[in-house]
């Protein structure tokens, strides 16, 4: 109660009715308040000490504290609840989450987890990583990201896999773009570059060691479960997904155009001011490039070994059960075949010159380029008529329309075609060259293959109707008429009282 006067009123009401609830109803308070005032008055005015109530999780506090400490504050309440229930906890999961959160906060107070920021040296470290994004119908597209740590120059390319040869190819292309080789290449524990782990130290694969020896850099790997050590490239992977991959929607079937877009995007971001270093990465690269190691004069060969084939008499080579044409000057010689971005490249053995570039075709198909043969011809061979007697020679001498008439009549099954041709030549002598060609043209157009048909066309002398294609639709502007309301069409009774029926 607020003051002594109110407490006295409560005591008086209690003496009058003799019950806590009755006194509470009279004074407009609760029976608990009335009991507290009466007990304090009977005890001589001294307040009874407040007893702290326990929690339903007091019996498992030690268990939770030990598990939180052993997991270094990482275990979740969901994983810890079954053990607590077995130890006697019978409360709710929500109340148990409060206990785990309190114990984690206490553990972090005594075990702060701070990190030292990285200090990068010019020409020292290149950080690399892979990312993947599901493009739906376009399949999964993998993105290779690399950051030259001191200058913050970013390199991004797309691929359809994360194999070792693809990773090394991307790394070699990155060195070419940078114009040099850094001293260290830092990567996470990629399965394509990792041969094993001994005492938490990664052993690189033999191919990666040969690659690093050729370019003269030292391969380095992050610790296990420590992505923060390469957060500089983790941020680039997320940035490339949101700013490049999602707007561009690259397809796994057209990586060449996707990589051209990625190269343009890299030029854009490397030419803008970086928010962390407050400088342009492309300008810092010019300062850092003299400190990078030189590129080797001989570029290493990455990926499967080139395939050697001998050019056959058809001026083709076979690869994957398909044929690909090469220049006919190479018939009988050996060439080298390589695969690059879905294209079959044919190279000369000694010079390395690309003599043919074909798209991959399915097994059993053929890819032919006419320039390899010095002439162009249709895919379907043309079987032109070949005259064998004087009548045929005279008829075919009339021109292409005579050849069309002959082929069409043969296809229509005209049985006595030589006789028909002889009669048409007689018409040629009677009507002249131009009228006969016009009649043959009309006969071919309407599929009339007899000499009598040609004679009828000539007899018409051009008076036969000439079919023409349909023209444009005729659009007429209709006159406007006055409109009437619906009330004018209402059914009304006749003036003489009769109905309309």
Buried (B, 14 or more C-beta within 10 A) or exposed (E): BEEEEBBEBBBEBBEEBEEBEBBBBBBEBEBEBBBBBBEBBEEEEEEEEEEEEEEBBEBBBEBBBEBBBEBEBEBEBEEBBEBBBEEEBEBEEEEBBBBBEBBBEBBEEEEEEEEEEEEBEBBBBBBBBBBBBEBEEBEEBBBBBBBBBBBBBBBBBBBBEBBBEBBBBBBBBBBEBBBBBBBBBBBBBBEBBBBEEEEEEBEBBEBBBEBBEBBEBEBBBBEEEEEEBBEBBBBBBEBBBEBBBEEBEBBBEEBEEBBEBBBEBBEEBBEEEBEEEEEBBBEBBEEBBEBBBEBEEEEEEBBEEBBEBEBEEBBBBBBBEBBBBBBBEBBEEEBBBBBEEEEBBBBBEEEEEBBBEBEBBEEEEBBBBEEBBEEEEEEEEEEEBEEEEEBBEBBBEBEEBBBBBBBBBEEEEBEEBEEBBBBBBEBBEEBEEEBBBBBBBBBBEEEBBBBEBBBBBBEEEEEEEEEEEEEEEEEEEEEEEEEEEEEEEEEEEEEEEEEEE
